[in-house]
Amino acid sequence: MFTRLLSSLPPPFLFTLLVFVAAAVVLFLVGRPSSAPPAPRSIPCLPWLPVLGSLPWLGGGLPPHLLFSQLARRYGSLFALYLGPHYTVVVNEHQHAREVLQQRGRDFAGRPSMFTTDLLTRGGKDIAFSDDSPLWKLHRRLVHNSFTLFGEGTSRLQDIVLSSVDSLCVELLSGGGRGFDPSPAVTRAITNVVCTLVFSATYRHGDAELQEVIRYNDGIVQTIAGGGLVDIYPWMKVFPNTSLRKLKDCINVRDRLLTRKLEEHKASLSDGDPRDLLDALLKGQADRSPGSEDEQITDDHVLMTAAEAFGAGVETTSTTLLWILAYLLHHPEVQGRVQEELDEQVGGGRAVSASDRGRLPYLDCVINEGMRIRPVSPVLIPHTAMTHSSIGGHSVSRGTRVLVNMWSIHHDPRHWDKPDLFNPGRFLDDQGQRVTPSCFLPFGAGPRVCVGESLARLELFLFLSSLLQRMSFRQPDGAPPPNLQGRLGVVLQPLPYKVVITPREGWEGGAK
């Protein structure tokens, strides 16, 4: 994100920036500008210049998670840099990450204000990007309670997921033994889960509204990463930016559709059980005691919660599932072992259910290993120190930005044996029981832990178990195995690959 910023600038702006930098360097020679906060001496810091910060030292063309891992070998697992004028600490070790996310989670629960995310969330009226505040805590409790009210822990969510699972299996098995890219079908299925969950709409393949949802969601995912430079230098918003223009267009489409759904739900809201997440949020909003305007959950908060369900719930889950399938093509012995477990514990006469999870430890470990080896968010959303605090005994000033490099944590050879090897068995002990190492943090931890973790785990379990119960995956004859390097945007996505799917003998269709 940072290494290619300068090369992407339009020539007129680049000239202006260079002139500005030259003037700033002259000022720097006279005295370091007071606008830059002094770095704590105890944390090693990359070199930096006024205006540009440490950006000139972030070259090499590597994506941030790999670049930070490389810099950690030189500066140590905890180091600092300047992203433009913003002093930023980078965490590459799980004990420091636990300290930031959990032990001192309240100290580091803040979020920086960034132009693209403010645009995406109407000024931080969502959960993930909103800064820490009493209203944010209230909003988060409302979302959590809405999941519970709607049916988290009951069969309602499972029924929604299994309906999409059945549709996906039918679509995949219609391939007729030909090689094809599974990504569009998987994305449609996960999108349908979220649509049903959020506003009770279940779509058939090719439905115009479903395609609209997929298009705007994909457009946001593909363009928001291109706004990295304006997040560092907000004044750059005055310059032409194709990515930002497309992002605004996609947000407008999203907001029109979700506003229409919200108004429909308001008009039909009843006293009975909520039909979906929008109903539950509206009921929770109405039940709140009246307070000042700054303490109220508004319609914008409800809309941005719904929007976040798509942004966070579709791309992350579908990407994780596609990564796991890619690794199964590389490791057919792992696929075979999962299928043996499914045959022994579930059989082919019925569909898998959430209650089977305790009897399928190896399948659960395959999911964990997929999330470890290819974390969809290799670098977590930036945190901000809300108060003067410390990390690993090193002083950290209020306002400091903190980046947690989950890639480095999940690939640390001090804690993971052969970390680049796909090995689900690392999550089993000598007795074959599941273990969860403290350095495994796929959903974060503490006050900012992912609010949709239980839903994501349910989806991944039901989708993967159902697919492997009913079908087998292999790569087309003569085709190379999937490329495992990935492509980084908002999430780390696998490059497109093809599969050949064959139905498994013994699957009788079971209960639908």
C-alpha positions as CSV (number, residue, x, y, z in Angstrom):
1,M,0.0,0.0,0.0
2,F,2.8,2.4,0.9
3,T,5.6,1.3,-1.4
4,R,4.0,2.3,-4.7
5,L,2.3,5.6,-3.5
6,L,4.7,8.0,-5.0
7,S,4.9,6.3,-8.4
8,S,1.1,6.6,-8.7
9,L,1.0,10.4,-8.4
10,P,0.0,12.5,-11.4
11,P,3.0,14.5,-12.7
12,P,1.7,18.0,-11.8
13,F,1.1,17.0,-8.2
14,L,4.4,15.1,-8.0
15,F,6.2,18.4,-9.0
16,T,4.2,20.3,-6.4
17,L,5.0,17.7,-3.7
18,L,8.7,17.8,-4.5
19,V,8.8,21.5,-4.3
20,F,7.0,21.3,-1.0
21,V,9.3,18.6,0.3
22,A,12.4,20.6,-0.7
23,A,11.1,23.6,1.3
24,A,10.4,21.3,4.2
25,V,13.9,19.8,4.1
26,V,15.3,23.3,4.4
27,L,13.2,23.9,7.4
28,F,14.3,20.6,8.8
29,L,18.0,21.6,8.6
30,V,17.2,24.6,10.7
31,G,15.2,22.6,13.3
32,R,13.0,19.6,13.3
33,P,9.4,20.8,12.9
34,S,7.4,20.8,16.1
35,S,4.3,19.3,14.4
36,A,5.9,15.9,14.4
37,P,5.7,14.2,17.8
38,P,9.0,13.0,19.1
39,A,9.4,9.2,18.9
40,P,9.9,7.4,22.2
41,R,13.7,6.8,22.3
42,S,13.3,3.2,23.5
43,I,11.5,2.0,20.3
44,P,13.7,1.7,17.3
45,C,12.5,4.0,14.5
46,L,13.0,4.1,10.8
47,P,14.6,7.3,9.3
48,W,12.2,9.9,8.4
49,L,11.8,13.3,6.5
50,P,9.3,16.1,7.0
51,V,6.1,15.6,5.0
52,L,7.2,12.2,3.6
53,G,7.9,10.6,6.9
54,S,9.5,7.2,6.5
55,L,7.8,6.5,3.1
56,P,11.1,6.8,1.1
57,W,12.5,3.9,3.3
58,L,9.4,1.7,2.6
59,G,10.6,0.7,-1.0
60,G,11.1,-2.6,-2.5
61,G,7.7,-3.3,-3.9
62,L,6.7,-5.6,-1.0
63,P,3.1,-5.5,0.4
64,P,3.0,-4.0,3.9
65,H,2.8,-7.3,5.9
66,L,5.9,-8.7,4.2
67,L,7.7,-5.4,4.3
68,F,7.0,-5.1,8.1
69,S,8.1,-8.7,8.7
70,Q,11.4,-7.9,6.8
71,L,11.9,-4.7,8.8
72,A,11.3,-6.6,12.0
73,R,14.4,-8.7,11.3
74,R,16.4,-5.5,11.2
75,Y,14.8,-3.3,13.8
76,G,13.3,-5.9,16.1
77,S,9.7,-7.2,16.6
78,L,8.6,-3.7,17.9
79,F,9.6,-0.8,15.8
80,A,8.3,2.6,14.7
81,L,8.0,4.7,11.5
82,Y,6.3,7.8,10.2
83,L,3.5,7.4,7.7
84,G,3.7,10.9,6.5
85,P,3.3,13.0,9.7
86,H,1.8,10.1,11.7
87,Y,4.1,8.4,14.2
88,T,3.2,4.7,14.0
89,V,4.3,1.7,16.0
90,V,4.4,-1.7,14.3
91,V,3.8,-4.8,16.4
92,N,5.2,-8.1,15.0
93,E,5.1,-10.4,18.0
94,H,2.2,-12.1,19.6
95,Q,2.9,-11.1,23.2
96,H,3.0,-7.4,22.2
97,A,-0.1,-7.9,20.2
98,R,-1.9,-9.4,23.2
99,E,-0.8,-6.4,25.2
100,V,-2.2,-4.0,22.6
101,L,-5.4,-5.8,21.9
102,Q,-6.3,-7.4,25.2
103,Q,-4.2,-6.6,28.3
104,R,-4.2,-2.8,27.5
105,G,-7.1,-3.0,25.1
106,R,-8.8,0.0,26.5
107,D,-5.7,2.1,26.1
108,F,-5.4,1.2,22.4
109,A,-9.1,1.0,21.5
110,G,-9.1,4.1,19.4
111,R,-9.2,4.4,15.6
112,P,-7.5,7.1,13.6
113,S,-9.7,9.3,11.4
114,M,-9.0,8.5,7.8
115,F,-10.6,10.0,4.7
116,T,-11.6,6.8,2.9
117,T,-13.1,5.1,6.0
118,D,-14.9,8.2,7.0
119,L,-16.4,8.3,3.5
120,L,-17.3,4.6,3.8
121,T,-18.9,4.8,7.2
122,R,-20.5,8.3,7.2
123,G,-17.9,9.6,9.6
124,G,-17.4,6.5,11.7
125,K,-20.9,5.4,12.4
126,D,-20.1,1.7,12.0
127,I,-18.4,-0.6,14.5
128,A,-15.0,-1.5,13.0
129,F,-13.7,2.0,12.0
130,S,-15.5,4.1,14.7
131,D,-13.3,5.7,17.3
132,D,-13.6,4.5,20.9
133,S,-16.4,6.5,22.7
134,P,-19.4,5.9,24.9
135,L,-21.6,5.9,21.8
136,W,-19.4,3.3,20.1
137,K,-19.7,1.0,23.2
138,L,-23.5,1.5,23.1
139,H,-23.6,0.7,19.4
140,R,-21.4,-2.4,19.8
141,R,-23.7,-3.7,22.6
142,L,-26.7,-3.1,20.4
143,V,-25.2,-5.1,17.5
144,H,-24.2,-7.9,19.8
145,N,-27.7,-8.0,21.4
146,S,-29.3,-7.9,17.9
147,F,-27.4,-11.0,16.9
148,T,-28.6,-12.7,20.0
149,L,-32.2,-11.4,19.5
150,F,-32.2,-12.6,15.9
151,G,-31.1,-16.1,16.8
152,E,-27.3,-16.5,17.4
153,G,-26.9,-19.8,19.1
154,T,-30.2,-21.1,17.7
155,S,-31.1,-23.0,14.5
156,R,-32.2,-19.8,12.7
157,L,-28.7,-18.8,11.6
158,Q,-27.9,-22.4,10.7
159,D,-31.0,-22.7,8.6
160,I,-30.0,-19.5,6.6
161,V,-26.4,-20.8,6.1
162,L,-27.5,-24.3,5.1
163,S,-30.0,-23.0,2.5
164,S,-27.1,-21.2,0.8
165,V,-24.9,-24.3,1.2
166,D,-27.4,-26.4,-0.7
167,S,-27.7,-23.9,-3.5
168,L,-23.9,-23.7,-3.8
169,C,-23.5,-27.4,-3.9
170,V,-26.1,-27.7,-6.7
171,E,-24.2,-25.0,-8.7
172,L,-20.8,-26.5,-8.2
173,L,-21.9,-30.0,-9.1
174,S,-23.4,-28.7,-12.3
175,G,-19.9,-28.1,-13.7
176,G,-20.0,-31.5,-15.4
177,G,-16.4,-32.4,-14.6
178,R,-15.0,-29.3,-16.3
179,G,-12.4,-27.1,-14.8
180,F,-13.8,-23.7,-13.6
181,D,-13.2,-20.9,-11.2
182,P,-15.2,-21.5,-8.0
183,S,-14.8,-17.9,-6.8
184,P,-18.0,-16.4,-8.3
185,A,-20.2,-19.2,-7.0
186,V,-18.7,-19.0,-3.5
187,T,-19.1,-15.3,-3.4
188,R,-22.7,-15.4,-4.5
189,A,-23.5,-18.0,-1.8
190,I,-21.9,-16.0,1.0
191,T,-23.5,-12.8,-0.2
192,N,-26.9,-14.6,-0.1
193,V,-26.3,-15.5,3.5
194,V,-25.6,-11.9,4.4
195,C,-28.6,-10.6,2.4
196,T,-30.9,-13.1,4.2
197,L,-29.4,-12.3,7.6
198,V,-29.5,-8.5,7.1
199,F,-32.8,-7.9,5.3
200,S,-34.5,-11.2,4.6
201,A,-33.9,-11.3,0.9
202,T,-33.0,-14.6,-0.7
203,Y,-31.9,-14.5,-4.3
204,R,-31.7,-16.9,-7.1
205,H,-28.6,-17.1,-9.3
206,G,-28.6,-14.2,-11.7
207,D,-31.1,-12.0,-9.8
208,A,-30.6,-8.4,-10.7
209,E,-30.6,-7.1,-7.1
210,L,-28.1,-9.8,-6.0
211,Q,-25.8,-8.8,-8.9
212,E,-26.1,-5.2,-7.8
213,V,-25.1,-6.0,-4.2
214,I,-22.1,-8.1,-5.5
215,R,-21.0,-5.3,-7.8
216,Y,-21.0,-2.5,-5.3
217,N,-19.4,-4.6,-2.6
218,D,-16.7,-5.8,-4.9
219,G,-16.2,-2.2,-6.2
220,I,-15.7,-1.0,-2.6
221,V,-13.2,-3.8,-1.9
222,Q,-11.2,-3.1,-5.0
223,T,-11.1,0.7,-4.7
224,I,-10.8,1.6,-1.1
225,A,-7.2,0.3,-0.9
226,G,-6.3,2.8,-3.6
227,G,-7.1,5.6,-1.2
228,G,-4.1,5.0,1.0
229,L,-2.3,8.2,0.0
230,V,-5.2,10.5,0.8
231,D,-5.5,8.8,4.2
232,I,-2.0,9.9,4.9
233,Y,-2.4,13.4,3.3
234,P,-6.1,14.3,3.5
235,W,-5.4,17.5,1.6
236,M,-4.8,15.4,-1.5
237,K,-8.6,14.9,-1.8
238,V,-8.6,18.0,-4.0
239,F,-6.6,16.2,-6.7
240,P,-8.3,13.9,-9.3
241,N,-8.4,10.3,-8.0
242,T,-10.1,7.6,-10.1
243,S,-10.2,5.1,-7.2
244,L,-11.9,7.6,-4.9
245,R,-14.4,8.5,-7.6
246,K,-15.3,4.9,-8.2
247,L,-15.5,4.3,-4.4
248,K,-18.0,7.2,-4.0
249,D,-20.1,5.8,-6.8
250,C,-20.2,2.3,-5.2
251,I,-21.1,3.8,-1.8
252,N,-23.9,5.8,-3.4
253,V,-25.3,2.6,-4.9
254,R,-25.0,0.7,-1.6
255,D,-26.7,3.5,0.4
256,R,-29.6,3.8,-2.0
257,L,-30.3,0.0,-1.8
258,L,-29.9,-0.2,2.0
259,T,-31.9,3.0,2.6
260,R,-34.8,1.4,0.6
261,K,-34.5,-1.8,2.7
262,L,-34.5,0.2,5.9
263,E,-37.6,2.2,5.0
264,E,-39.4,-1.0,4.0
265,H,-38.5,-2.5,7.4
266,K,-39.7,0.6,9.3
267,A,-43.0,0.4,7.5
268,S,-43.5,-3.3,8.3
269,L,-42.0,-3.5,11.7
270,S,-44.2,-5.5,14.1
271,D,-44.1,-6.4,17.8
272,G,-43.2,-10.0,17.0
273,D,-39.8,-11.6,16.8
274,P,-37.4,-9.8,14.5
275,R,-37.2,-11.2,11.0
276,D,-33.6,-10.2,10.4
277,L,-30.8,-8.0,11.6
278,L,-32.4,-4.8,10.4
279,D,-35.5,-5.6,12.5
280,A,-33.4,-6.4,15.5
281,L,-31.4,-3.2,15.2
282,L,-34.6,-1.1,14.8
283,K,-36.1,-2.7,17.9
284,G,-32.9,-2.1,19.8
285,Q,-32.8,1.5,18.7
286,A,-36.4,2.1,19.8
287,D,-35.8,0.5,23.2
288,R,-32.9,2.8,24.1
289,S,-33.6,5.4,26.7
290,P,-33.7,8.9,25.3
291,G,-30.5,10.8,25.8
292,S,-28.6,13.7,24.3
293,E,-28.2,13.8,20.5
294,D,-24.6,12.7,20.8
295,E,-25.6,9.5,22.7
296,Q,-28.3,8.3,20.3
297,I,-28.1,5.4,17.9
298,T,-29.4,7.0,14.6
299,D,-30.6,5.6,11.3
300,D,-27.1,6.2,10.0
301,H,-25.7,3.8,12.7
302,V,-28.2,1.2,11.6
303,L,-27.4,1.6,7.9
304,M,-23.7,1.5,8.5
305,T,-24.1,-1.7,10.6
306,A,-25.9,-3.3,7.7
307,A,-23.3,-2.0,5.3
308,E,-20.5,-3.4,7.4
309,A,-22.1,-6.8,7.5
310,F,-21.5,-6.9,3.7
311,G,-18.0,-5.4,3.8
312,A,-16.8,-7.6,6.6
313,G,-19.0,-10.6,6.3
314,V,-18.8,-11.4,2.6
315,E,-15.2,-10.8,1.5
316,T,-13.5,-12.2,4.6
317,T,-15.5,-15.5,4.7
318,S,-15.5,-16.2,1.0
319,T,-11.8,-15.4,0.8
320,T,-11.0,-17.7,3.7
321,L,-13.0,-20.5,2.1
322,L,-11.3,-20.0,-1.3
323,W,-7.8,-20.1,0.4
324,I,-8.7,-23.4,2.1
325,L,-9.9,-24.9,-1.1
326,A,-6.6,-23.8,-2.8
327,Y,-4.5,-25.4,-0.1
328,L,-6.6,-28.6,-0.4
329,L,-5.7,-28.8,-4.1
330,H,-2.0,-28.7,-3.0
331,H,-2.6,-31.2,-0.2
332,P,-5.1,-33.9,-1.4
333,E,-4.1,-36.0,1.6
334,V,-5.7,-33.4,3.9
335,Q,-8.9,-33.4,1.9
336,G,-9.0,-37.2,2.2
337,R,-8.5,-37.2,5.9
338,V,-11.3,-34.6,6.4
339,Q,-13.6,-36.8,4.3
340,E,-12.7,-39.9,6.3
341,E,-13.6,-38.0,9.4
342,L,-16.9,-36.9,7.9
343,D,-17.8,-40.4,6.8
344,E,-17.1,-41.9,10.2
345,Q,-18.8,-39.2,12.3
346,V,-21.7,-38.0,10.1
347,G,-22.1,-40.3,7.1
348,G,-23.9,-39.5,3.9
349,G,-27.5,-39.9,4.9
350,R,-28.0,-36.4,6.4
351,A,-26.6,-32.9,6.1
352,V,-23.9,-31.7,8.5
353,S,-25.1,-29.5,11.4
354,A,-23.5,-27.2,13.8
355,S,-23.9,-29.8,16.5
356,D,-21.4,-32.0,14.6
357,R,-18.5,-29.6,15.2
358,G,-17.4,-31.3,18.4
359,R,-17.1,-34.6,16.5
360,L,-15.0,-33.2,13.6
361,P,-11.8,-31.9,15.2
362,Y,-9.6,-32.3,12.2
363,L,-12.0,-30.3,9.9
364,D,-12.0,-27.6,12.5
365,C,-8.2,-27.6,12.5
366,V,-8.2,-27.3,8.7
367,I,-10.2,-24.1,9.1
368,N,-7.9,-22.8,11.7
369,E,-4.8,-23.5,9.6
370,G,-6.4,-21.7,6.7
371,M,-6.9,-18.6,8.8
372,R,-3.4,-18.9,10.2
373,I,-1.4,-19.4,7.0
374,R,-3.3,-16.8,5.0
375,P,-4.9,-14.3,7.3
376,V,-7.4,-12.3,5.3
377,S,-6.3,-9.1,7.1
378,P,-2.5,-9.5,7.3
379,V,-2.2,-6.1,9.0
380,L,-5.1,-5.2,11.3
381,I,-7.1,-2.0,11.1
382,P,-4.9,0.7,12.8
383,H,-5.4,1.2,16.5
384,T,-4.8,4.6,18.3
385,A,-3.5,5.1,21.8
386,M,-6.3,6.8,23.8
387,T,-4.0,7.7,26.6
388,H,-0.3,7.5,27.5
389,S,0.5,3.8,27.8
390,S,3.3,1.3,27.0
391,I,4.0,-1.8,24.9
392,G,6.6,-4.3,26.2
393,G,7.7,-1.7,28.7
394,H,8.3,1.0,26.1
395,S,6.5,4.3,26.5
396,V,3.8,5.1,23.9
397,S,2.3,8.5,23.8
398,R,-1.4,9.4,23.4
399,G,-2.4,9.6,19.7
400,T,0.2,7.1,18.6
401,R,-1.0,4.8,15.8
402,V,-0.4,1.1,16.2
403,L,-0.3,-1.5,13.4
404,V,-0.6,-5.2,14.4
405,N,1.1,-7.3,11.7
406,M,-0.9,-10.5,12.0
407,W,1.1,-12.1,9.2
408,S,4.3,-11.9,11.1
409,I,2.6,-13.3,14.3
410,H,1.0,-16.2,12.4
411,H,4.4,-17.0,10.6
412,D,6.7,-16.6,13.6
413,P,9.1,-19.6,13.5
414,R,9.7,-19.3,17.3
415,H,6.1,-20.3,17.8
416,W,5.1,-22.2,14.7
417,D,7.1,-25.2,13.4
418,K,7.7,-24.7,9.7
419,P,5.2,-21.8,9.5
420,D,5.0,-21.8,5.7
421,L,3.8,-25.4,5.6
422,F,0.1,-26.1,5.6
423,N,-0.3,-28.4,8.5
424,P,-3.7,-28.6,10.2
425,G,-2.2,-31.1,12.7
426,R,-0.4,-28.3,14.5
427,F,-3.8,-27.5,16.1
428,L,-4.0,-31.0,17.7
429,D,-2.2,-32.3,20.7
430,D,-0.7,-35.8,21.2
431,Q,-4.1,-37.2,22.2
432,G,-5.8,-35.8,19.1
433,Q,-7.6,-33.0,21.0
434,R,-7.9,-29.5,19.7
435,V,-5.5,-26.9,21.0
436,T,-5.5,-23.1,20.4
437,P,-2.1,-21.5,20.8
438,S,-2.0,-18.1,22.3
439,C,-0.3,-16.7,19.2
440,F,-3.4,-17.6,17.1
441,L,-5.5,-14.5,16.7
442,P,-7.5,-14.7,13.5
443,F,-10.3,-12.4,14.8
444,G,-8.2,-10.1,17.0
445,A,-8.8,-10.0,20.7
446,G,-10.1,-7.6,23.5
447,P,-12.5,-4.7,23.1
448,R,-12.0,-4.6,19.3
449,V,-12.4,-8.4,18.7
450,C,-14.5,-9.0,15.6
451,V,-18.2,-8.8,16.5
452,G,-19.1,-11.3,13.8
453,E,-16.6,-14.0,14.9
454,S,-19.3,-16.6,15.8
455,L,-21.2,-16.1,12.6
456,A,-18.0,-16.4,10.5
457,R,-17.0,-19.6,12.3
458,L,-20.4,-21.1,11.8
459,E,-20.4,-20.3,8.1
460,L,-16.9,-21.6,7.5
461,F,-17.7,-24.8,9.3
462,L,-21.0,-25.5,7.6
463,F,-19.8,-24.5,4.1
464,L,-16.5,-26.5,4.2
465,S,-18.0,-29.6,5.9
466,S,-20.9,-29.7,3.5
467,L,-18.8,-29.3,0.4
468,L,-16.3,-32.0,1.4
469,Q,-19.1,-34.3,2.5
470,R,-20.8,-34.1,-0.9
471,M,-18.0,-33.6,-3.4
472,S,-14.2,-33.8,-4.0
473,F,-12.0,-31.1,-5.5
474,R,-9.0,-31.6,-7.7
475,Q,-7.0,-29.5,-10.1
476,P,-7.7,-29.9,-13.9
477,D,-5.4,-32.3,-15.7
478,G,-2.2,-30.5,-16.8
479,A,-3.0,-27.3,-14.9
480,P,-0.5,-25.9,-12.4
481,P,-1.7,-25.9,-8.7
482,P,-3.1,-22.6,-7.4
483,N,-0.7,-19.7,-6.9
484,L,-0.4,-19.3,-3.1
485,Q,1.2,-15.8,-3.0
486,G,-2.1,-13.9,-3.1
487,R,-3.2,-10.4,-4.1
488,L,-3.5,-7.7,-1.4
489,G,-6.4,-5.3,-1.5
490,V,-8.6,-4.7,1.4
491,V,-8.0,-8.4,2.2
492,L,-5.4,-10.9,1.0
493,Q,-7.2,-12.8,-1.8
494,P,-6.0,-15.9,-3.7
495,L,-5.3,-15.4,-7.3
496,P,-7.9,-17.0,-9.6
497,Y,-7.6,-20.8,-10.0
498,K,-9.7,-23.6,-11.4
499,V,-11.1,-26.8,-9.9
500,V,-12.7,-30.0,-11.2
501,I,-15.5,-31.2,-8.9
502,T,-16.8,-34.8,-8.7
503,P,-19.7,-35.9,-6.5
504,R,-18.8,-38.3,-3.7
505,E,-20.3,-41.8,-3.6
506,G,-22.5,-42.3,-0.5
507,W,-24.0,-38.9,-0.4
508,E,-27.7,-39.5,-0.5
509,G,-28.9,-35.9,-0.2
510,G,-29.9,-36.1,3.4
511,A,-32.1,-33.6,5.1
512,K,-32.4,-30.3,3.2
